[in-house]
Amino acid sequence: MPALRVLVADDQIPPSDIPQGEFRKRFFAEFGDNPEHRRFMEQCVFMGDIVQGLKDSGYRVTTARTYADATKEISNGSFDLAVIDLGWFMDFSIPETDRGAAGWSLCQQLDDKDERSGKRTPQILFSSRFPTDPALSREAARRQKLPVFKEATETVRNSLMAAIGFVDATLAAQRVASSTSPKRFNEELQNIALSFFKEPLRDYRRWALLTLALVGTSVAVLLTGVGLALVGSLKVAALSSITSLVTGLISTLLYRRLGVAQRAVDASRREVLKQLSAHGTKGG
């Protein structure tokens, strides 16, 4: 199966030919060390981790750190997916009034190329301004781009990787769609998507096994206590206390955690299958 070709265009991708410490030192020396620039540097480290994570996952990654480089890559390259930063505030080759929305121009360049070539390249619009400016995400949806919130956190990294993985799974299913029936296409697409839930399902099974083990232990304790109570070796009050303790431990530590895990898996599964079913019906 060919590896997904991903374009990541973002002015916060750190240079690959300069050690991170040296890049940080040069940046602060040129622009000054203040809270705003420190946040920018955190995003640079974050974007470096994103790029490396994609490469480690087997994707063929092309990066563009400047608007000019992004334009060149879009013009000359061929990609299965593009992750495009909305704001290019540190690219001083762009007029200051245009930096905040330069990503739209890159998206449009890719759209124009797709129209000429007859293909369609999925695009993820990456921006930290979606929560403060909801109109941006609505506009992204109108233009058929997937808006993903940009912030230097593990949650955001996982969300972006999941979105890219979903595109990869969809394209993989489409590659076999031409030689399969619509029903088979839907099944393939669903099976690939469900593979992303292996870890949550493992977590659920782990808690389920622990719950069963403790339930078995509590039953054994209860039966033992009943036997001892019958022969007078154990007071009924002590028996009640032990069984209440074990039962409380099950309900508090396990049943609650098991229920949360099960609901999370079920909700995610339903949502993905719903989306995949709609997509697969169109593709079939």
Backbone bond lengths (Angstrom), bond angles and torsions (degrees), N, CA, C in turn:
res aa  C-N    CA-C-N  psi(-1)  N-CA   C-N-CA  omega(-1)  CA-C   N-CA-C  phi
1 M - - - 1.467 - - 1.531 109.03 -
2 P 1.353 118.97 124.05 1.463 120.27 -177.98 1.515 111.58 -64.98
3 A 1.341 115.07 144.23 1.460 120.07 179.78 1.520 110.12 -73.72
4 L 1.326 115.24 143.35 1.456 121.29 179.39 1.526 110.10 -63.62
5 R 1.332 115.93 133.36 1.465 121.22 177.21 1.528 107.97 -94.82
6 V 1.336 116.08 115.76 1.467 121.20 -172.75 1.523 110.16 -118.38
7 L 1.325 116.13 127.72 1.459 122.03 171.39 1.528 108.40 -97.15
8 V 1.324 116.77 125.14 1.472 121.34 174.28 1.521 106.66 -115.25
9 A 1.328 116.38 110.52 1.465 122.46 -178.30 1.521 109.14 -113.17
10 D 1.316 116.24 110.38 1.459 120.61 -173.77 1.522 108.64 -159.59
11 D 1.341 117.00 132.22 1.468 119.47 -178.54 1.528 112.50 -75.55
12 Q 1.336 117.73 -2.03 1.460 120.54 179.08 1.524 112.86 -103.69
13 I 1.312 117.96 9.99 1.463 120.01 173.50 1.527 108.01 -74.03
14 P 1.320 119.01 124.03 1.466 119.86 -179.57 1.526 110.85 -70.01
15 P 1.330 117.95 152.35 1.466 120.51 178.95 1.524 110.93 -64.91
16 S 1.319 115.61 139.87 1.469 119.89 -176.82 1.527 112.38 -79.92
17 D 1.335 117.10 -16.55 1.461 120.27 -175.17 1.525 113.33 -98.83
18 I 1.344 116.75 5.90 1.468 120.90 -179.99 1.524 108.44 -126.59
19 P 1.333 118.45 128.81 1.473 120.27 176.58 1.525 110.76 -56.06
20 Q 1.325 115.25 148.37 1.463 120.21 -175.34 1.520 112.35 -57.30
21 G 1.339 116.34 -42.24 1.464 119.40 -179.67 1.514 112.47 -63.41
22 E 1.313 116.80 -39.54 1.459 121.18 179.27 1.524 110.59 -69.24
23 F 1.324 116.94 -39.65 1.469 120.96 177.56 1.528 110.35 -61.60
24 R 1.312 116.40 -44.20 1.467 120.82 178.67 1.533 110.54 -60.66
25 K 1.325 115.68 -44.63 1.462 120.73 -178.13 1.530 110.79 -62.70
26 R 1.333 116.52 -44.98 1.469 120.50 -179.66 1.527 111.12 -65.43
27 F 1.327 115.98 -39.97 1.463 119.73 -177.63 1.522 110.98 -63.47
28 F 1.326 117.18 -48.80 1.459 120.03 -178.61 1.526 111.20 -67.59
29 A 1.329 116.58 -32.35 1.461 119.41 178.31 1.532 110.82 -66.26
30 E 1.325 116.87 -35.19 1.461 120.08 -177.75 1.516 113.02 -84.25
31 F 1.346 117.16 -39.34 1.460 119.62 -172.64 1.531 113.81 -109.89
32 G 1.332 117.55 -9.93 1.451 120.33 -179.28 1.518 112.43 95.22
33 D 1.324 115.64 153.50 1.462 122.03 -178.48 1.526 108.65 -103.51
34 N 1.335 116.43 106.09 1.451 121.50 177.36 1.521 108.29 -144.66
35 P 1.346 117.85 169.43 1.480 120.14 -176.79 1.523 113.55 -55.19
36 E 1.330 117.53 -40.19 1.459 119.98 -179.09 1.526 111.19 -64.19
37 H 1.321 116.40 -42.88 1.464 119.96 179.99 1.525 111.56 -71.56
38 R 1.313 117.00 -30.28 1.472 119.27 175.42 1.529 110.51 -66.83
39 R 1.327 117.43 -39.09 1.472 120.61 175.91 1.526 110.52 -63.59
40 F 1.330 115.33 -39.73 1.463 119.24 177.01 1.531 109.92 -61.55
41 M 1.310 117.12 -42.08 1.461 120.62 -179.63 1.524 110.69 -65.79
42 E 1.327 118.26 -36.96 1.465 120.85 175.37 1.530 110.44 -59.96
43 Q 1.327 115.97 -40.80 1.461 119.77 178.32 1.535 110.68 -66.23
44 C 1.319 117.26 -35.72 1.470 120.62 177.65 1.523 110.48 -62.82
45 V 1.313 116.65 -46.42 1.466 120.69 178.16 1.526 109.47 -61.39
46 F 1.330 115.40 -42.34 1.461 121.41 179.29 1.528 111.08 -60.49
47 M 1.336 117.31 -46.39 1.463 120.54 -179.51 1.522 110.96 -66.70
48 G 1.327 117.05 -34.06 1.466 119.55 174.69 1.519 111.24 -61.95
49 D 1.327 116.24 -40.48 1.467 120.71 177.88 1.533 110.92 -66.28
50 I 1.344 116.38 -38.00 1.469 120.40 178.45 1.524 110.12 -61.09
51 V 1.317 116.19 -49.35 1.467 120.85 -178.97 1.519 110.81 -60.51
52 Q 1.341 116.46 -45.42 1.459 119.56 -179.55 1.524 111.10 -66.01
53 G 1.338 116.27 -37.72 1.462 120.00 178.81 1.519 112.07 -63.17
54 L 1.328 116.67 -39.02 1.458 120.54 177.64 1.532 110.82 -65.40
55 K 1.317 115.73 -42.15 1.467 119.37 178.32 1.524 110.86 -64.35
56 D 1.335 115.83 -41.83 1.467 119.70 179.20 1.526 111.37 -64.65
57 S 1.332 116.93 -26.23 1.463 121.22 178.88 1.530 112.45 -82.09
58 G 1.309 116.47 -1.38 1.454 120.23 176.15 1.509 115.80 96.53
59 Y 1.343 117.65 3.60 1.454 120.13 179.59 1.528 110.57 -78.74
60 R 1.321 115.72 150.19 1.463 121.46 174.46 1.527 107.42 -89.90
61 V 1.305 116.91 106.42 1.460 122.17 -169.65 1.528 110.83 -105.96
62 T 1.328 114.98 130.47 1.459 122.39 171.20 1.521 107.56 -115.26
63 T 1.324 117.34 129.55 1.465 120.68 -178.35 1.525 110.53 -110.80
64 A 1.328 114.66 149.69 1.465 122.08 174.96 1.516 107.56 -135.12
65 R 1.344 117.19 115.08 1.457 121.79 -176.21 1.523 112.47 -93.49
66 T 1.333 117.12 -15.17 1.455 121.09 179.04 1.526 109.14 -124.89
67 Y 1.320 114.75 159.12 1.465 119.80 179.01 1.529 110.22 -62.07
68 A 1.318 116.45 -39.17 1.466 120.14 179.72 1.522 110.78 -64.08
69 D 1.337 116.49 -42.10 1.470 119.56 178.40 1.527 110.91 -64.34
70 A 1.338 116.54 -39.85 1.459 120.28 -179.98 1.526 110.62 -63.29
71 T 1.337 116.23 -43.13 1.468 120.40 177.84 1.525 110.68 -60.75
72 K 1.323 116.31 -42.09 1.469 121.26 179.84 1.519 111.01 -64.06
73 E 1.335 117.11 -45.24 1.461 120.40 -178.97 1.525 111.47 -65.17
74 I 1.317 116.84 -40.37 1.465 120.19 178.65 1.521 110.33 -63.32
75 S 1.331 115.96 -40.25 1.456 120.52 -178.13 1.525 112.36 -69.19
76 N 1.337 116.15 -40.48 1.467 120.05 -171.80 1.521 114.80 -100.36
77 G 1.328 117.63 -22.34 1.457 120.52 -173.27 1.514 113.38 -96.45
78 S 1.323 113.99 174.68 1.462 121.49 175.86 1.517 107.53 -133.41
79 F 1.341 116.56 125.21 1.453 120.63 -172.15 1.528 111.16 -132.07
80 D 1.329 114.68 153.12 1.463 121.02 175.15 1.525 111.46 -91.35
81 L 1.333 116.51 -20.60 1.466 122.44 -176.18 1.511 108.67 -158.43
82 A 1.335 116.38 143.82 1.463 121.35 176.15 1.522 110.17 -126.68
83 V 1.325 116.19 131.95 1.463 122.68 172.89 1.523 105.77 -108.87
84 I 1.338 116.56 113.22 1.460 121.26 -170.55 1.526 110.40 -121.17
85 D 1.311 115.65 125.32 1.463 121.79 176.76 1.524 109.07 -73.00
86 L 1.320 116.62 138.58 1.460 120.04 -178.37 1.527 111.36 -76.52
87 G 1.328 117.23 -49.87 1.457 121.16 -176.85 1.520 112.62 -99.92
88 W 1.337 116.15 133.97 1.468 121.94 -179.73 1.526 108.23 -120.63
89 F 1.327 116.17 61.53 1.458 121.91 -171.42 1.528 113.40 -72.25
90 M 1.329 117.46 -21.33 1.465 119.95 -178.56 1.529 112.38 -99.28
91 D 1.323 116.69 6.07 1.464 119.67 175.76 1.520 107.64 -97.63
92 F 1.326 115.58 97.65 1.459 120.45 -172.84 1.525 113.11 -79.25
93 S 1.337 116.17 -0.61 1.462 118.70 173.51 1.522 111.02 -77.22
94 I 1.336 116.69 -14.99 1.466 122.37 178.99 1.523 108.35 -92.45
95 P 1.326 118.88 136.59 1.467 119.59 174.87 1.524 110.82 -52.81
96 E 1.305 116.70 139.30 1.464 121.51 -173.55 1.524 112.26 -55.58
97 T 1.332 116.71 -36.67 1.472 119.60 -178.10 1.527 112.11 -70.97
98 D 1.329 117.66 -15.85 1.464 120.99 -176.82 1.525 113.45 -102.28
99 R 1.321 117.79 -8.76 1.467 119.74 -172.22 1.524 112.66 -65.55
100 G 1.310 117.58 -36.50 1.463 120.07 -176.18 1.510 114.38 -66.81
101 A 1.334 117.59 -21.37 1.464 121.01 -177.26 1.519 111.87 -125.29
102 A 1.316 117.91 19.00 1.468 120.88 -177.51 1.521 112.22 -61.90
103 G 1.332 116.93 -27.27 1.459 120.19 179.56 1.516 112.55 -61.80
104 W 1.343 117.25 -33.97 1.461 119.81 178.24 1.530 110.54 -59.89
105 S 1.333 115.83 -40.43 1.459 119.95 -179.94 1.522 111.30 -62.74
106 L 1.328 116.82 -40.64 1.466 120.42 178.25 1.526 110.66 -65.21
107 C 1.327 116.15 -41.33 1.470 119.91 176.90 1.521 110.76 -59.92
108 Q 1.329 115.35 -42.05 1.465 119.53 -179.14 1.527 110.95 -66.64
109 Q 1.340 116.81 -38.90 1.461 119.79 176.73 1.526 110.96 -59.38
110 L 1.310 115.87 -41.58 1.463 120.06 178.99 1.522 110.71 -68.16
111 D 1.336 117.46 -38.82 1.471 121.32 176.83 1.529 111.07 -61.72
112 D 1.325 115.45 -43.74 1.467 119.92 -179.12 1.529 110.36 -63.47
113 K 1.326 116.34 -41.16 1.468 119.34 178.69 1.521 110.43 -65.74
114 D 1.318 116.98 -41.26 1.467 120.76 178.66 1.532 110.84 -61.25
115 E 1.329 115.95 -40.26 1.458 119.28 -179.30 1.526 110.70 -64.22
116 R 1.312 116.76 -38.08 1.467 120.07 179.48 1.525 111.73 -70.21
117 S 1.355 115.57 -35.71 1.463 119.50 -175.27 1.523 113.21 -90.55
118 G 1.329 116.76 -14.56 1.453 120.09 -179.98 1.510 114.65 81.76
119 K 1.327 118.56 11.69 1.465 121.80 177.09 1.523 109.52 -110.60
120 R 1.314 115.48 174.64 1.466 120.23 178.37 1.517 108.94 -133.79
121 T 1.314 115.77 122.35 1.456 121.47 -179.69 1.523 109.66 -102.83
122 P 1.333 119.20 114.16 1.474 120.53 176.14 1.528 110.41 -58.41
123 Q 1.327 115.77 141.53 1.465 120.27 -177.78 1.529 110.55 -128.65
124 I 1.311 115.47 134.68 1.459 122.64 173.15 1.518 107.54 -108.09
125 L 1.332 116.88 121.66 1.465 121.28 177.99 1.525 107.57 -94.72
126 F 1.326 116.31 120.40 1.457 123.46 -172.87 1.526 108.72 -106.19
127 S 1.336 117.87 123.09 1.465 119.61 -178.69 1.522 111.02 -157.19
128 S 1.324 115.63 144.31 1.463 121.14 175.70 1.524 111.89 -87.03
129 R 1.330 117.19 -2.11 1.469 120.84 -174.32 1.522 113.93 -98.11
130 F 1.320 118.41 -0.09 1.464 119.70 -179.22 1.531 113.01 -59.41
131 P 1.357 119.79 -42.52 1.470 118.38 -179.14 1.528 113.20 -66.26
132 T 1.339 117.77 -33.46 1.462 120.59 -176.48 1.524 112.94 -89.37
133 D 1.328 116.49 -16.55 1.468 120.51 -180.00 1.531 108.97 -135.92
134 P 1.337 117.55 81.27 1.470 121.04 -176.71 1.521 113.44 -57.83
135 A 1.327 117.43 -23.91 1.466 119.50 179.96 1.523 111.31 -62.26
136 L 1.322 116.75 -28.19 1.466 120.13 179.85 1.526 111.25 -64.44
137 S 1.339 116.76 -45.17 1.464 119.46 179.98 1.518 111.22 -67.66
138 R 1.337 117.24 -35.02 1.466 119.77 176.77 1.525 110.69 -65.39
139 E 1.330 115.88 -40.02 1.458 119.59 178.70 1.522 110.76 -67.43
140 A 1.341 116.58 -37.67 1.463 119.82 176.90 1.526 110.31 -61.21
141 A 1.325 116.42 -44.10 1.458 120.12 179.14 1.525 110.96 -64.21
142 R 1.331 116.27 -39.52 1.464 119.71 179.11 1.522 110.92 -61.53
143 R 1.327 115.38 -36.49 1.470 120.20 -179.81 1.531 111.88 -87.34
144 Q 1.314 116.13 6.38 1.469 122.70 177.93 1.528 111.97 64.05
145 K 1.337 115.91 40.44 1.460 122.58 171.04 1.522 107.68 -111.06
146 L 1.325 115.79 147.23 1.460 119.61 177.99 1.523 109.27 -88.41
147 P 1.347 118.66 113.61 1.471 119.85 178.93 1.527 110.85 -80.57
148 V 1.312 115.98 126.23 1.468 121.55 177.81 1.521 108.24 -124.90
149 F 1.324 115.63 126.58 1.466 121.87 -179.52 1.519 110.17 -65.73
150 K 1.315 115.97 134.50 1.463 122.26 -177.79 1.534 110.04 -106.86
151 E 1.313 115.50 119.18 1.462 122.13 177.03 1.518 107.55 -158.92
152 A 1.323 116.15 145.07 1.460 120.32 -175.54 1.529 110.98 -78.34
153 T 1.332 116.82 69.11 1.457 122.32 178.28 1.519 110.09 -134.48
154 E 1.316 116.39 159.53 1.460 121.66 178.60 1.526 110.81 -65.71
155 T 1.332 116.45 -35.46 1.460 120.14 179.63 1.524 110.98 -61.53
156 V 1.325 116.95 -45.60 1.459 120.68 179.29 1.520 110.78 -65.91
157 R 1.319 116.58 -40.81 1.470 119.54 178.24 1.525 110.23 -59.42
158 N 1.330 116.46 -45.00 1.462 120.16 179.46 1.524 111.33 -64.41
159 S 1.338 117.18 -38.03 1.466 120.66 179.28 1.524 110.91 -64.18
160 L 1.327 116.07 -43.37 1.463 119.52 179.67 1.521 111.03 -66.18
161 M 1.327 116.76 -43.48 1.463 119.93 179.09 1.524 110.92 -63.91
162 A 1.335 117.07 -36.42 1.465 120.44 178.42 1.521 110.74 -66.60
163 A 1.338 116.63 -40.68 1.463 120.34 178.59 1.521 110.63 -63.04
164 I 1.333 116.42 -42.96 1.462 120.31 178.44 1.525 110.42 -66.27
165 G 1.317 116.62 -39.61 1.459 120.22 177.60 1.519 112.07 -63.54
166 F 1.340 116.46 -36.20 1.456 119.47 178.55 1.523 110.83 -65.81
167 V 1.336 116.94 -42.57 1.467 120.46 176.93 1.523 109.97 -61.15
168 D 1.320 116.57 -43.14 1.462 121.06 178.93 1.525 110.49 -60.01
169 A 1.341 116.56 -44.31 1.463 120.39 -179.89 1.520 111.59 -64.60
170 T 1.325 116.82 -41.02 1.455 120.88 -179.89 1.521 111.27 -64.35
171 L 1.328 116.40 -44.42 1.464 119.97 179.27 1.525 111.06 -65.80
172 A 1.331 116.43 -36.88 1.466 119.44 178.00 1.520 110.53 -63.11
173 A 1.329 116.97 -40.14 1.460 120.07 178.96 1.522 111.13 -68.80
174 Q 1.320 116.59 -36.78 1.458 120.05 179.90 1.528 111.64 -65.61
175 R 1.327 116.39 -29.43 1.464 119.16 -179.21 1.519 112.17 -65.83
176 V 1.340 117.01 -25.15 1.459 119.34 179.12 1.521 111.87 -102.03
177 A 1.336 116.28 -1.35 1.467 119.52 -175.21 1.526 112.08 -66.40
178 S 1.338 117.38 -34.57 1.462 119.65 -175.70 1.513 112.60 -66.53
179 S 1.339 117.22 -24.16 1.460 120.25 -178.03 1.528 112.66 -106.53
180 T 1.328 116.07 11.38 1.459 119.65 -179.00 1.518 109.53 -131.44
181 S 1.317 115.67 163.27 1.459 121.00 177.25 1.521 109.87 -75.14
182 P 1.347 118.31 161.45 1.463 120.07 176.90 1.531 112.80 -55.21
183 K 1.319 116.39 -37.75 1.465 119.40 179.33 1.516 110.40 -64.72
184 R 1.341 116.23 -44.30 1.456 120.36 179.17 1.527 111.27 -64.52
185 F 1.346 115.67 -36.74 1.470 120.39 176.95 1.528 110.88 -59.16
186 N 1.336 116.22 -47.25 1.463 120.16 179.31 1.517 111.47 -61.01
187 E 1.340 116.13 -41.34 1.461 120.07 -179.71 1.522 111.11 -64.30
188 E 1.331 116.81 -43.68 1.461 120.40 179.31 1.519 110.76 -62.50
189 L 1.323 116.41 -44.87 1.460 120.78 -179.00 1.519 111.37 -62.92
190 Q 1.326 116.43 -41.67 1.455 120.25 179.78 1.524 111.42 -67.60
191 N 1.333 116.51 -41.20 1.463 119.46 -179.71 1.517 111.72 -63.09
192 I 1.323 116.50 -40.88 1.464 119.70 179.33 1.522 110.36 -65.44
193 A 1.333 116.35 -44.99 1.465 119.62 -179.33 1.520 111.90 -63.30
194 L 1.331 115.41 -40.79 1.468 118.95 -178.56 1.518 111.90 -66.57
195 S 1.330 117.34 -20.46 1.465 119.53 178.39 1.526 111.01 -63.98
196 F 1.348 116.80 -22.92 1.455 120.13 178.95 1.531 112.33 -72.27
197 F 1.338 117.13 -11.37 1.457 120.62 -178.66 1.528 112.21 -99.24
198 K 1.342 116.68 12.39 1.465 119.13 -178.60 1.524 111.70 -59.04
199 E 1.338 115.94 -43.28 1.465 118.85 -177.79 1.525 111.94 -67.10
200 P 1.365 119.50 -47.76 1.469 118.95 175.83 1.514 112.68 -59.05
201 L 1.340 117.40 -37.76 1.458 120.52 179.70 1.522 110.85 -67.61
202 R 1.346 116.26 -38.97 1.470 118.81 176.49 1.521 110.35 -61.94
203 D 1.344 115.25 -40.72 1.469 119.29 178.64 1.522 110.36 -62.75
204 Y 1.338 115.89 -42.70 1.468 119.95 179.27 1.525 110.67 -62.24
205 R 1.338 117.23 -46.01 1.471 120.28 -179.27 1.526 110.97 -63.00
206 R 1.333 116.33 -37.44 1.463 119.54 179.37 1.521 111.01 -61.21
207 W 1.350 115.80 -45.87 1.466 119.18 178.95 1.521 111.26 -68.44
208 A 1.316 116.78 -33.56 1.467 119.51 178.34 1.530 110.67 -64.70
209 L 1.332 116.84 -43.25 1.463 120.65 179.29 1.526 111.28 -65.04
210 L 1.338 116.05 -40.91 1.467 119.41 177.83 1.524 110.71 -63.42
211 T 1.336 115.37 -39.30 1.468 119.51 179.12 1.528 110.45 -63.02
212 L 1.328 116.44 -47.23 1.457 120.44 179.92 1.521 110.95 -61.71
213 A 1.342 116.15 -40.10 1.461 119.33 -179.48 1.520 110.94 -63.20
214 L 1.332 116.53 -43.30 1.460 119.16 -178.77 1.516 111.36 -71.77
215 V 1.332 116.83 -34.69 1.460 119.45 175.44 1.518 109.84 -60.94
216 G 1.356 115.72 -44.57 1.467 119.64 177.82 1.507 111.67 -61.09
217 T 1.338 116.12 -40.20 1.469 120.09 178.35 1.523 110.98 -63.29
218 S 1.349 115.75 -42.41 1.464 118.73 -178.40 1.525 110.94 -65.67
219 V 1.334 116.50 -38.01 1.467 119.64 177.22 1.523 110.68 -63.61
220 A 1.340 116.07 -43.29 1.463 120.21 179.05 1.520 110.77 -62.15
221 V 1.350 116.24 -43.33 1.469 119.87 178.38 1.523 110.35 -62.35
222 L 1.340 116.27 -41.78 1.456 120.26 -178.86 1.525 110.90 -63.52
223 L 1.345 117.61 -46.29 1.457 121.22 -179.48 1.529 110.96 -63.83
224 T 1.347 114.96 -41.27 1.471 118.44 177.85 1.513 110.61 -63.04
225 G 1.345 115.60 -41.98 1.460 119.45 -179.92 1.514 112.40 -64.99
226 V 1.332 115.23 -39.21 1.470 118.99 178.21 1.531 110.05 -62.12
227 G 1.347 115.60 -43.68 1.467 119.08 179.75 1.510 111.84 -62.08
228 L 1.339 115.54 -43.88 1.470 118.70 179.86 1.522 111.02 -67.50
229 A 1.328 116.53 -35.84 1.465 119.10 178.81 1.516 111.22 -64.92
230 L 1.331 115.77 -37.60 1.461 119.76 -178.94 1.520 111.91 -65.84
231 V 1.338 115.29 -34.31 1.471 117.87 -179.98 1.519 111.81 -91.02
232 G 1.337 115.57 1.67 1.457 119.09 175.95 1.502 114.87 85.38
233 S 1.349 118.05 7.76 1.462 119.54 -178.65 1.515 112.67 -85.34
234 L 1.297 115.71 -14.42 1.464 118.61 -176.96 1.518 108.54 -138.08
235 K 1.307 115.32 130.37 1.449 120.02 179.16 1.527 110.21 -72.56
236 V 1.318 113.43 148.86 1.462 119.11 -179.63 1.528 111.00 -60.59
237 A 1.320 116.94 -37.29 1.466 120.58 179.78 1.518 111.32 -61.89
238 A 1.354 115.66 -41.36 1.463 119.29 178.62 1.522 110.47 -65.33
239 L 1.335 115.60 -40.92 1.460 120.08 178.17 1.529 110.09 -60.12
240 S 1.301 116.81 -45.07 1.454 121.06 -179.63 1.520 111.46 -62.28
241 S 1.326 116.65 -39.74 1.462 120.74 -179.61 1.522 111.21 -65.23
242 I 1.334 116.12 -43.70 1.469 120.09 -178.48 1.516 110.82 -63.82
243 T 1.344 115.68 -48.82 1.468 118.57 -178.35 1.524 111.58 -65.60
244 S 1.327 117.37 -36.03 1.462 120.27 178.06 1.522 110.67 -65.26
245 L 1.361 115.80 -39.89 1.463 120.33 179.27 1.524 110.99 -62.50
246 V 1.328 116.03 -47.35 1.464 119.91 -178.39 1.531 110.34 -65.72
247 T 1.334 116.61 -44.79 1.459 120.09 179.58 1.519 111.47 -62.02
248 G 1.340 116.35 -41.48 1.459 119.98 177.98 1.514 112.00 -63.52
249 L 1.328 116.14 -38.10 1.460 120.54 178.68 1.523 110.76 -63.80
250 I 1.322 115.84 -40.92 1.474 120.09 178.88 1.521 110.29 -62.80
251 S 1.314 116.71 -50.72 1.462 120.02 -175.13 1.521 112.21 -67.11
252 T 1.333 116.10 -37.86 1.462 119.64 -176.07 1.516 113.00 -77.97
253 L 1.328 117.00 -48.85 1.461 120.93 -172.52 1.515 113.82 -90.06
254 L 1.317 117.63 -31.66 1.458 119.12 -171.96 1.523 113.96 -110.15
255 Y 1.325 117.36 -53.26 1.450 118.31 -176.50 1.523 111.63 -58.69
256 R 1.318 116.11 -41.41 1.455 119.07 179.75 1.524 111.03 -64.22
257 R 1.347 116.06 -46.77 1.476 119.72 179.44 1.517 111.66 -65.64
258 L 1.327 116.05 -38.14 1.464 120.26 178.48 1.530 110.49 -64.66
259 G 1.323 115.78 -41.40 1.459 119.13 179.53 1.516 112.24 -64.26
260 V 1.340 117.01 -41.56 1.464 120.69 177.68 1.523 110.71 -61.78
261 A 1.316 116.85 -45.93 1.464 120.96 -179.86 1.523 111.01 -62.15
262 Q 1.319 116.70 -43.19 1.464 120.44 -178.57 1.529 111.02 -65.88
263 R 1.330 116.73 -42.83 1.463 119.27 -179.84 1.524 111.29 -65.26
264 A 1.347 116.30 -39.03 1.469 119.43 179.11 1.517 111.30 -63.65
265 V 1.321 116.50 -44.48 1.464 120.27 179.63 1.523 110.51 -64.79
266 D 1.332 116.65 -45.82 1.461 119.96 -178.05 1.528 111.72 -63.20
267 A 1.332 116.43 -43.49 1.471 119.83 -178.89 1.518 110.71 -64.94
268 S 1.337 116.87 -44.80 1.463 120.05 179.41 1.512 110.71 -63.49
269 R 1.310 116.25 -42.09 1.459 120.44 -178.73 1.534 110.72 -63.09
270 R 1.335 116.25 -45.33 1.466 119.57 -179.43 1.521 111.43 -62.59
271 E 1.323 116.31 -43.52 1.458 119.78 -177.30 1.524 111.63 -65.67
272 V 1.332 116.17 -45.02 1.468 119.07 -179.26 1.516 110.71 -65.70
273 L 1.340 117.01 -43.90 1.460 119.50 179.43 1.525 111.57 -63.40
274 K 1.312 116.57 -35.24 1.456 120.05 177.72 1.519 110.98 -62.96
275 Q 1.348 115.86 -47.26 1.451 120.14 -179.53 1.522 111.42 -67.79
276 L 1.331 115.91 -41.73 1.452 119.30 -178.35 1.525 111.25 -67.81
277 S 1.323 116.43 -36.47 1.459 119.59 179.36 1.520 110.39 -63.26
278 A 1.324 116.26 -43.65 1.467 119.91 178.80 1.516 110.75 -64.49
279 H 1.363 115.61 -43.16 1.466 119.58 179.89 1.513 111.21 -66.32
280 G 1.341 115.90 -42.30 1.457 119.85 -177.53 1.512 111.95 -66.64
281 T 1.320 117.44 -34.07 1.452 120.63 178.52 1.524 110.97 -64.85
282 K 1.353 114.81 -39.55 1.465 118.40 176.59 1.515 111.02 -67.46
283 G 1.369 115.30 -42.66 1.456 118.79 -177.72 1.511 111.93 -67.40
284 G 1.356 118.47 -32.33 1.437 121.76 -179.24 1.504 112.53 -76.06
